[in-house]
Amino acid sequence: MTAASGTTDVWTLAVIIGLAGISVLTRCFFFILDRPWELPQWAHRALQYAPVAALAGVLAPEIVMQGGHFITTFHDARVYGAAMGALVYFWRHSVLLTIIAGMAVYLPMHLGLGW
């Protein structure tokens, strides 16, 4: 959009239409096919690990990094909360108990000690 005239140029319109077309095509790809499409067995097996990998990819940097740098001290409540949560999970295999135990360690250290 140009500031002076308030109109949209042709290039911007082409990009918007192209991205909309790509979005519709990729979202409707499985409806367009004339026969059922199935994933190979290795893909089914890999998708079983996707939620765990995504969770680890989100949690691991939050636990071991602060401000974009690795933590250099053990005066960080997140490390102890995560360790307690992991121990409780491997002991009881309960997600709720894992959260409760991890937060029971993290909150007093974070709020009380300022870690």
N, C-alpha and C positions, 0 to 999 in steps of 0.2 A: 504494500500500500504506500503510495507516495503521499508525503505530508502536504504538499502544496494543493493538489487537486482533489484528494480524498477518494481517488479511484484505485482499483486494483489492476496491476499490470497483467499482461498475458502470461508471463512466466509463473507468477504466483498462482494464477488460476490453473495452469497446466500441472503444477506440482500438487495442488489440492485434489484435482480430479484423478491424477495418477495414483496418489496415495490412497484415495477412496476406492479406486478400482482394485488395487492390490489387496487392500483390507477385505473387500467383499469376496474376491477370488479365494484368498487363503482361508477365510472363515467358512465359505460354502463349498470348499473343495470336496469334502466327503459326501455332500448331497448331490453334486454334479455327476459323480461317477455312476455308471450304469450297473455295476456289479458290486457286491460287498467287498470291502477291503479289510484285510486283517494284518495286524502287526506280526512280524516274525517272532519266533519263540525267544530269541535273545533279547528282543526289545521288551517283551512282556516281563522277562526276568529283570532287566535293567530298571524298568519302571517301578518295580517293588522297592528299590532303594532310593528312588527320587525324593520322597518326603524326608527321609533321614538325611540325605545329602544336602537338601535345601536348608533344613533346620541346623545342621552343623555349619553350613556356610554362613548362616546369619549369626549363630551364637558364638562360634569360636572367636571371631574378631572382637566381639563385645567383651569376651572374658579376658583375652590376652593382650588387648591393645587399648590404649587411651590416647586420644588426640592424634590418632594416626601413627603412633609409635608403640612398639612393644613395651609392656610394663617392665621395669627394671628392679622392682622391689616386691617383697611379699606382703607389704602393708596395703593390700587391696582386698576389700571384702568380697569382691566378685570371685576371686580365685577360691577362697574357702567355701563360699556358698555353692559354687559349681562342683567342687570336690565332694562336699557333703551330699548334694543332689545326686551325683553319680554313684556314690556309695549306697545311698538308700535305694536308688533305682535297681542296682544290681542285686541288692539284698531282697527287696520286696516286689520288684517289677510292677510298681504302681506309679503312674504319672502324678496323681494327686499327692501322694506322700512325698514324691520327689520335689514337687514345687513347695510344699509346706516345709520340708526339711531344709531345702536350699534357702528359702526366705527366712526361716528361723535362725539360720547362721548369718545370712547377709545383713538383715536389717539391724540387729543389735550392733554389729561391727561397723556398719556404715553410719548409723545414727548416733550410737554411743561413742565410738572411738573416732569417728570422722574419717574413716578410711574410704 
